[in-house]
Amino acid sequence: MVCDGLPADGSPAVCQVGGGGLILPLGGDGEQEWPTAVRAPLYLIGLLWCFLGVAIIADVFMGAIEKVTSKRVLIYDKALQKHRTKSVWNPTVANLTLMALGSSAPEILLNVIGIFPTFQSSELGPSTIVGSAAFNLLCITAVCVVSIPAGEYRKIKDRGVFGITAFFSVFAYVWLLVILMLVSPDVVDTVEGVVTFLFFWVLVVLAFLADTGKLPGTAKPPAGDVVHPQNTPAEIGVMEFKVRQKYGKNRNLNSDEVSNLIAYEFFAPESRAKHRINGTRVMSGGKKVFGNESPWEKGMKLAKELQNDVHMTDVLTSNSGKPEVSFQALNYTVLESVGKVGITVRALGELVKNFSVEYSTCDGTAIAKSDYEPISGKLEFGPQKLEHVIEVAIISTEGHEPTEEFYLDLKDPGEQGDFVLGNYKRVTVVVIDEDPSGGRLGFEQEHVKLYSSDEPMVFPVSVCRKGGTSGRVACSYCCESDSAIAGSDFEAVEGKLEFEVGQKEASFNVKIMPKGRYENDECFRIILKDIEGEATFDATTDGGNDSCIMTVIIMADTAKAGAIQALSQVMRINWDAVEVGNATYKQQFVEAIYPGGSAEAMKEVKPFEWVMHILSVPWKLLFALVPPTHYAGGWVCFFCALGMVGFVTVIIGDMAELLGCVLDIPPATTAITLVALGTSLPDTFASRTAAQMDPYADNSIGNVTGSNSVNVFLGLGLPWFIGAVYWDNKGWTQEWEDWVRIEKPDVLDVYPSGGKYVVAGGNFGFSMVVFTGCAVVTLLLLVIRRATHSIGGELGGRRAISRITSGFLVLLWLSFVFLSVWHILSNPRPCDPSVSLPFLLSVDLPSGA
């Protein structure tokens, strides 16, 4: 007898009269009597629509996670002997905890919710985990490999973190096989549940240690090697020097080319949350987070062009039969502090007698006697002297100057001369001043305490300029809310401060609002950023080289505080944040109604975006109910969005089971294929964009291994831990025995007294075995691709190689799906005749069952 697809407790199937899921079918028993030809397409369309919904709420969820993980706090730095502002979240920890939860929330919640209310393992949840893992590792990697332009490649940069997540992504499934098929077949006891869940924290700790260079064999990534809007002129000068040295020897680079090459060489990757949000919006026709071509991509194309533009300076370019004299390179790039620059001149061809070559310097934007020492003279060449080095002194000035250049020319001897000039008869010397003399900008005070008042108060903010006042400089300023909220506690201001030549101080005002109630001490930050001109921020102050931060603390009036203040201290409610959040609520509904988010943006919306907007309007209006990120630093939005994800996940679970039931497809088959694919599509778009836009593969395939590990340890470990503890305390029940007798009757022989959390490991275990094999093959393939010199990296390479790799990975996924489905259909769930299932009499069963 078989009863695959029927509940183990003797109740009707989910698609039969009297049956149902947690929410669906909405039409009750009346809907259960509809013909299959109507219900199957309806449930399929509904399931796809729910995939769109869960992608949209994931966008909101990721926004909350971005808010939470961007939190900064004021700490005391013992090394600096002062307070400074520091990010709370380490990027790797954020990726493996909240970010992983955000991207894999449907799969994880499907398992957590799936054990309720019976505390029994579901077929849909675990199979979705392994199905999603297979799609992520095989299909997403295949998409990323082939998405790289032909001839390019991407490598994993942080191999320490990737190595740990890759190991755990395989170890996780080996561990499941050990506990479900060897140690305690088909049973998860409390210790196994706890250990599985604890492996999640072990993964996070080891990845953090690897990221910070504290794990043996790993190194902390060097600081200061990325480009961002707050780079100082000195940092940009060093970057310019490096790219000109690398790419400018045979070409005069203009400012745009230098800018793109800096973006290429010193790229700062975007967060995983931004890539996920962008992937969701691409899939749903929303506004993209990133443009069509990033500065890094422009720089990469230019670098490739320059690397292919090779000039041979040791080969004769004329057929005159005379020796040929030429500079060794077209450009020399030096820092102003270098002292002297040596310029090489070579003579090529057959030298049968001595001759002299005249040379002289020539002004460009650099001026003789001011920026360099002018020189002129003659070079003597002969059979024994084929090369000379001309030294030009560079003058280091007091004031900072922009990048300048001058020239060194070889004089043409004319047709009667004993030699001819080659292609490089003029060399350009680029001089970069790396020392800013525009001064260092900073606040007079980094921490200011103000006492609240019943009247508005104007707080003057002074910005000082130290260490030099030459040149006009400017910087932007803005306010950042913390416990003090803009609009309620203070009036947020932003603008630009400008310093004229010789000016040492500038100021602006911030209005502190009157306090009409008793509150706690609250604080906000005033930030200087985006320097213009030749100045820097004082690196010894809070904010370092990137910015300058003043923390303003608004002190509560303790003299007027009483019982109300004591109560608010206990409740710790920030009513200003509530007020601002309420104002943002209205904007959320406006953005939900208009395609593109506003009436202005609606004018530029394309037809496809209109269609996707119409389909998603019900979801957008529902999810507009989620509180904005202003409440409690984003945590209120986080938990409410998580609840919404759980709600949609319940519908997806019900819809998938209904679809499988009416089509006689086992739940495990539906989970491994349709549900796994639908919940992983946003990650596919996100990884593809990251692979194309980022210079490294960490944000594309590096996050896949991390998510797969977290899905097992958190998505299975947490519900299995809960279920194991529940049954360990509950002990034997008749419902437990009836369920086990159908799912795994062999367990009753080993545990007749009950009290065990049973996982129907048969089909799930076979899928894990197949996936583990595919995962090992895939990771070995990536290692081989990186080690193979002709390929160069985990992603990309020559078009034929990348297509073969991608095709092979897709074939592995199809093999996984085929073998898993074959095993599921070949091994239907057995039914014990001793269990009373009277409704089975109305079900047509195969003869001999």
C-alpha positions, 0 to 999 in steps of 0.5 A: 500500500502506498499513500505518497502525498497523503497526510500521515495522521489519517486526515484528507489530503491537502487538495481533498474535501476536508483537507487544506493547508494553514491558509489555503484553499480560501474557497474551502471545501467548495474549491476542493470540488473544482475540476483539476483543469481549473485548479492546476493552472490557478495554483500554478499562476498563484504560486508564480505570483507569490514568488513575485510577492516574496521577492518584493518583501525581500526588497523591504527586508533587505532595506531594513537589514542595510539600515541595521548593519550600517549602525555606527556607535561612539567608542573609546579608542585606547590606542588613540586615547580618544573617542571615535565612531565605529561601525557595529557590524563586521561585513562578513558577519553581516553577510553570514547572519542578517544578509543570509537570513534576508536572501534565504528567508523563504527557504528558512521560514518554510522549514521553521513554520513547517514543523508547526503545529504538530512539531513533525518534519515536513516533506516540503521544507527540507527538500526545498533547502537541498533543492535551493542549494543545488540551484544556487551552487550549480545554476547560479554559478553557471550563470555567473561563469558565462556572464563575464565578457569573453576573455575576461575572468573574475577571481575570489579575492578573500580566499580565506572566507571563501574556503571556510564557507565552501568547506562548510557548504559541503560539510553541512550535508555530510553532517546531515548524512551522518546523523540521519543515515549512520548515527541515528537513522531517520531521527534527530535527537536533542544533542544532534539538533543543538550541534547542528544549530551551533555549527551556524555560530562556528561558521560565523566565528571562523569566517570572522577570524579569517576576514580579520586575519586572525585565523592561521593561514589568513591575512587581514585585507590591507586598508586604504586600497579602495576608492570612495567619495571621501578619498583625500587628495593625497590618496587620490594622488597616490592612486593616480601615480600608480595607474599612470605608472602601470598604464601611461608609459605608452600613452598620454592619459586624460583625466577621464581615463585616469578616473576610470582606471582608478575605479578599476584598480581600486574598486570598493565592492557594493554590499550584498544587500544592494546586489539583492535589492537590484536583483529583485528590481530587475526581476520585477521591472523596478528601478535599478540600483546600478547603471548599465555600465559602472566606472569599474567596467569602463576602466577595465575596458580601457585597461585591456585596450592599453595592455594590448597597445604595446609599442616595441621600443627595441625594434627599428621603425625606419629603413634608412640604414642609419642608427635610430635613437628613441626614448625608452618610454613615452611617459614617465610619472613621478611624485613631486618628492622624488628629487630626480627622474631618470629618462632612458635614451637608446640607440638601435641598429648598427653603430659604426661611428660615434655621433651626438644627439641634442636634447632639451626640456620644454614647459607644459603645465609645469614651469621651468625653475618653478617645478623642475630644473631645465636642462639641455645638452648632448648625448654621445653614442657609439659602438661602445655606448648604446644607452644614456640616462638623462636626469632631471631635477624635480622641484618640490614646492611649498604649496600643493599644485595640481598634476603637471607635466613637462617635456624632454625632446630629442633634436632631429638631425635632418636628412644629412645626420648620422642617425634618425629619430624613432617614434619616441622623440618626445617624452612626457614627464608627469609630476604628481604632488602627493602632499596637500597644503590646503590644510587639514579640516576638523571641528574645534570640538569632537564631542559637545554637550548641550542642555535642552531648553524650552526655547529654540536654541542655535548651536554654532558649529566651527570648522578649523583649517590647520597646517596650511591655508593656500588655495581655495578648499571646500567640504560638505556638511550634513547631520545624521540622526541617532537617538536624537531625531532630525525634525523633532530634536534638531533641524537637519542642515546640509550644505557646503563650507568654502575656505578662501586663500588664507582663511582658517575658520568657517562656521554654520548653525544647527537649530536645537528644537525646544523640549516639551517633554521629559526624555533621555539624553539623546545624540546626533552627529554632524559630519564633514565629507567630500573635500574639494581642493587640496585639503584633507580631514584630520586623520587623528579625529573621529572619522579618520581620513574619510570624514570628520564627525562631531557627536552632539549630546542633548542632555535631559533637564534632570531638574524637571525630571520626575516620575514621568522621566523615570518611566520613560527611562524604563520604556526607552521610547524615542517618540521623535523617531515615531513622529518621523516614521509616521511621516514616512508611512505616507510616502511608502503608500505613494511609492506603492501606488505609482509605477516608478515610485512617484508621479514624475518617475511614472512618465518614464516607465516602460511597458514591461514595468507597467505590467509588472507594477500592475501585477505587484500593486496588491503586494506593494500596498500590503507591504507598505504597511511594514513600518519604515526603517526609522523606528528603533534603528531599523529593527521594527521594520526588520521584524515586521518584514520578517513576519510578512516574509513568513506570511507569504512563505506560508502561502507559497507552502500551501500553494505548492502542496495544492499544486502538487496534490492536484497533479499527483506530484509528491511534495518533495518533487515540487520542493526540489524543482519549482519552489527551490527555483522560485525562491532562488531567482532574485539571488540569480539576478543579484549574482549575475549583476555582481559578477559583471560589475565587480572585479572579484567573484566574492559577491557572486559565487562567494555568497552562494557557499555562505548561503548554502551553509546557513540554510542547513545550520539555521534553516534545518538546525533551528526547527530540528532543535525545536522539534527534538527538544519538544519530543524529548520532553513530550515523550510517546503519544498515539499521534506520534506513533501513528505518524511514525508508523506511516513515515518510518515504521522502522523507527518504532522498533528502535524507539518503541517508547517514542520521544524522538523527532523523526525526519523521513530521511529516505528521499531527502537523504538520497537527494543530499548524497547526490547534491554532495557529490555535485557540490564536491565536483563543482568546487573542484572545478572552480579550483581547477579553473583558478589554477589553470593559467589559460583560464585565470579565475573561477568565472569567465575566461575564453568564451568556449571554456566558459560555455563548456563550464556553464553547460557542465554545471547545468547538466549537473543540476539537471542530473541532480533533479532527474535522480532526485525525482526518479528516487522520489517516484520510485520510493513512495511512502509506505502505509501501514494497514494497521493504521485506520485511514478510512478515507483511503477507501475512496482513493484509487490505488495501484493493484497489489498495493 
